[in-house]
Amino acid sequence: QVQLVDSGGGLAQAGGSLRLSCAASESIFSLNVMGWYRQATGKQRELVGTITSNGNTNYADSVKGRFTISRDNAKNSMYLQMNSLKPEDTGVYYCSAGRFVLGAYWGQGTQVTVSS
């Protein structure tokens, strides 16, 4: 059972940046799909973006051009670089992974708060 640990959340001002990390308890080589979700208070969890084992990425329209997902198989980690943050980016961010689809494994979540 792979365990994922999210970190890097915090408070940022609008226009600022944060970098989230997702560390896996074992090799992510076989995790063909990894990604980030977020959930704002009172709203449904939404997909932020995904990255495949060969590095292909996809992003929600709301974060395209501002967020970048990357993964480092040697470090068993995935990252979410968030730039030009907006107050509407506020929420709990969760990493997720799976061999074929997201959702097999989840991180515990890390809070991101963006002030205006």
C-alpha positions as CSV (number, residue, x, y, z in Angstrom):
1,Q,0.0,0.0,0.0
2,V,1.6,3.2,-1.2
3,Q,1.3,6.1,1.3
4,L,1.4,9.7,0.0
5,V,2.3,12.7,2.1
6,D,1.4,16.2,1.0
7,S,3.3,19.2,2.2
8,G,4.2,22.8,1.3
9,G,0.8,24.5,1.8
10,G,0.5,27.8,3.6
11,L,-0.5,31.4,3.3
12,A,0.3,33.4,0.2
13,Q,-0.7,36.8,-1.1
14,A,-2.5,37.1,-4.4
15,G,0.1,37.1,-7.2
16,G,2.5,35.0,-5.1
17,S,3.7,31.5,-5.4
18,L,3.8,28.2,-3.5
19,R,5.2,24.8,-4.2
20,L,3.5,21.7,-3.0
21,S,5.2,18.4,-2.7
22,C,3.8,14.8,-2.6
23,A,6.2,12.2,-1.2
24,A,5.5,8.5,-1.7
25,S,6.5,5.8,0.7
26,E,7.8,3.7,-2.1
27,S,8.8,3.8,-5.8
28,I,6.4,5.8,-8.0
29,F,7.7,4.1,-11.1
30,S,4.6,2.0,-11.4
31,L,2.2,4.9,-10.7
32,N,1.4,5.7,-14.2
33,V,-1.0,8.6,-13.3
34,M,-0.4,11.1,-10.5
35,G,-2.2,14.3,-9.9
36,W,-3.6,17.0,-7.7
37,Y,-7.1,17.8,-6.5
38,R,-8.3,20.7,-4.5
39,Q,-11.4,21.3,-2.4
40,A,-12.6,24.7,-1.3
41,T,-14.9,25.0,1.8
42,G,-18.4,24.1,0.8
43,K,-17.5,23.0,-2.7
44,Q,-16.8,19.7,-4.4
45,R,-13.3,18.4,-4.8
46,E,-12.0,19.3,-8.3
47,L,-9.2,18.1,-10.4
48,V,-6.3,20.5,-10.7
49,G,-4.1,18.5,-13.0
50,T,-2.4,15.2,-13.8
51,I,0.9,13.9,-14.9
52,T,1.6,10.5,-16.5
53,S,4.7,8.3,-16.1
54,N,6.1,9.7,-19.4
55,G,5.6,13.3,-18.2
56,N,2.5,14.3,-20.1
57,T,0.5,16.8,-18.2
58,N,-3.1,18.1,-18.3
59,Y,-4.6,21.0,-16.3
60,A,-7.9,22.4,-15.4
61,D,-8.7,25.5,-17.4
62,S,-8.7,27.6,-14.2
63,V,-5.0,26.9,-13.6
64,K,-3.5,26.6,-17.1
65,G,-0.5,28.8,-17.5
66,R,-0.1,29.4,-13.8
67,F,0.4,25.9,-12.3
68,T,2.9,23.3,-13.3
69,I,3.0,19.6,-12.2
70,S,6.2,17.7,-12.2
71,R,7.5,14.4,-10.9
72,D,10.8,13.0,-9.9
73,N,10.8,9.2,-9.9
74,A,14.3,9.1,-8.3
75,K,12.9,11.0,-5.3
76,N,9.5,9.2,-5.3
77,S,7.9,12.6,-5.4
78,M,5.5,14.8,-7.3
79,Y,5.3,18.6,-7.2
80,L,2.8,21.4,-7.9
81,Q,4.3,24.7,-8.6
82,M,1.7,27.4,-8.2
83,N,2.3,30.9,-9.6
84,S,0.2,34.0,-9.9
85,L,-2.0,32.7,-7.1
86,K,-5.5,34.0,-6.8
87,P,-7.9,34.0,-3.8
88,E,-10.0,31.4,-5.6
89,D,-7.1,29.0,-5.5
90,T,-7.7,28.7,-1.7
91,G,-8.5,25.2,-0.5
92,V,-7.1,21.9,0.7
93,Y,-4.9,20.3,-2.0
94,Y,-4.6,16.6,-2.2
95,C,-2.2,14.5,-4.2
96,S,-3.5,11.3,-5.7
97,A,-2.0,8.5,-7.7
98,G,-2.8,5.1,-9.3
99,R,-1.4,2.5,-11.6
100,F,-4.0,3.3,-14.3
101,V,-6.3,6.0,-12.9
102,L,-6.2,8.5,-10.0
103,G,-7.8,7.7,-6.7
104,A,-6.1,4.5,-5.7
105,Y,-3.9,6.4,-3.3
106,W,-4.4,9.8,-1.6
107,G,-2.4,12.2,0.4
108,Q,-3.8,13.7,3.6
109,G,-4.2,17.2,2.1
110,T,-2.4,20.5,2.7
111,Q,-4.1,23.8,3.2
112,V,-3.4,26.6,0.7
113,T,-4.8,30.1,1.6
114,V,-4.4,33.0,-0.8
115,S,-5.2,36.4,0.6
116,S,-6.3,39.3,-1.6
